[in-house]
Amino acid sequence: MRVPDLLSQPSRFAFWSARARAAVLALVGALMIWGLVAPGAPPRAAAPDPRAAPGAGHVPPVGNDVLLYQAMAGQVRQGADYYAATARLLRERDYPLRPFVTFRLPGLSWLLATLPHGVMVALMALLVGAVILAWTVRLAPALRTPQATSWASLLIMMNCLTAFSPRLIVFHEGWAALLVALSLALWRPDRWLPSALLALAAVLTRELALPFVLLMGGLALLGRRWREATGWAFVALLFAVALAFHARAVWAVTSLADPASPGWTSAGGWPFVTAAVQQATLFNLLPVAVTPVLLPLALLGWAAWASPTGTRAFLFIAGFAAAMMIFGRPDNFYWAVMITPLLFAGLIFAPAALRDLVASPGAPRTRTA
């Protein structure tokens, strides 16, 4: 398949000046080099340091988080209060209890405690299938051939399946990421309500989905779509109310004597992002040099798709990655799950993006509707 035939229209970069295109190429190259020469190494499940002091100075291994969430759901299933049970489990496992965001929002635990395990696995499977189908339909008009659409669908499926595991249905990030991905796939300027409702479910599952809500609301404001902007503002307001009740409930079962989190400003930079994505996707089966090369190309591809959906996907993924460069400890690599369902589908747009970026300044370009 010839590269010019992949897309049904020129990439966004086809109409940029030569200087701007050179700057984009330089940025992509710099990110590749940065990721290759300074690879991060977030562990899968680091062993606890026996010299670490209890509480604030000790960060529990990530592998134990799944066991913690399973225990939380089990306690609620047996009739325990979610907040009291969670506080007890956190203390027993030497996790920090302050600030209140160290407690996960209770919705997923309540659902896990109410529905049988098999039903939850089936719901996750349905959600994964919905994301794959919705994005296949969404991407098809942007791609010229059925083969290109199949490759895009495969890339979506590959990273959605990373979040799908009977063991990982207790993991909040997986549910929230898939809900965000489905929300964006279903969004239309004239049909935004289903997208907003899915985003509400996502942010009530994991507050890491809030940047997506703020992005969608902000772009609605910029586009002067007042009803849509009001809808996204209402989603943010509902989340703020739920978070306030959550904080109050956490404060009722904790005290200043409880250990506090060491914070989330480790500033791991781009190497942390590449290492986190490596660990959170099937790319962890490949050599470590692969992800630092493919990740900037995937971002470039999303930036190249000249459509409202492409713009939103790029801004969310790039913005979340930028936040990860500043915030997040090495054991928070699973935050990358929030962007991985969509991330590498951008590779389908990358060849056309590179073609247009290296084209001669005088090369003719034709816009299509």
HUDAHU-V785755 format. One record per backbone hydrogen bond with DSSP energy under -0.5 kcal/mol. NH is the residue of the N-H (numbers start at 1). CO is the residue of the C=O. Records with the same first field share a line. If there is no record, write none. Layout:
# HUDAHU-V785755
NH->CO, CO
This chain:
# HUDAHU-V785755
5->2
6->3
8->142
10->366
12->304
14->11
15->12
16->13
21->17
22->18
23->19
24->20
25->21
26->22
27->23
28->24
29->25
30->26
31->27
32->28
33->29
34->30
35->31
36->32
37->33
38->34
39->36
40->271
50->48
52->49
57->54
58->55
59->57
60->58
64->61
65->62
66->62
67->63
68->64
69->65
70->66
71->67
72->68
73->69
74->70
75->71
76->72
77->73
78->74
79->76
80->75
85->81
86->82
87->83
88->84
89->85
90->86
91->87
92->88
93->89
94->91
95->90
97->259
98->259
102->99
103->100
104->102
110->106
111->107
112->108
113->109
114->110
115->111
120->116
121->117
122->118
123->119
124->120
125->121
126->122
127->123
128->124
129->125
130->126
131->127
132->128
133->129
134->130
135->131
136->132
137->133
138->134
139->135
140->136
141->137
142->139
143->139, 140
144->6
149->145
150->146
151->147
152->148
153->149
154->150
155->151
156->152
157->153
158->154
159->155
160->156
161->157
163->159, 160
164->160
165->163
168->165
169->165, 166
170->167
171->168
172->170
175->171
176->172
177->173
178->174
179->175
180->176
181->177
182->178
183->179
184->180
185->181
186->182
187->183, 184
188->191
191->188
196->192
197->193
198->194
199->195
200->196
201->197
202->198
203->199
204->200
205->201, 202
206->202
209->206
210->207
212->209
213->209
214->210
215->211
216->212
217->213
218->214
219->215
220->216
221->217
222->218
223->219
224->221
225->220
226->224
229->225
230->226
231->227
232->228
233->229
234->230
235->231
236->232
237->233
238->234
239->235
240->236
241->237
242->238
243->239
244->240
245->241
246->242
247->243
248->244
249->245
250->246
251->247
252->248
253->249, 250
254->250, 251
258->255
261->98
267->326
269->325
272->268, 269
273->269
274->270
275->271
276->272
277->273
278->274
279->275
280->276
281->277, 278
284->281
285->282
286->283
290->287
291->287
292->288
293->289, 290
294->290
295->291
296->292
297->293
298->294
299->295
300->296
301->297
302->298
303->299
304->300
305->301, 302
306->304
307->305
311->307
312->308
313->309
314->310
315->311
316->312
317->313
318->314
319->315
320->316
321->317
322->318
323->319
324->320
325->321
326->322, 323
327->323
328->264
332->329
333->330
335->332
336->333
337->334
338->335
339->336
340->336
341->337
342->339
343->339
344->340
345->342
346->342, 343
347->344
348->345
349->346
350->346
351->347
353->349
354->350
355->351
356->352
357->353
358->354
363->360
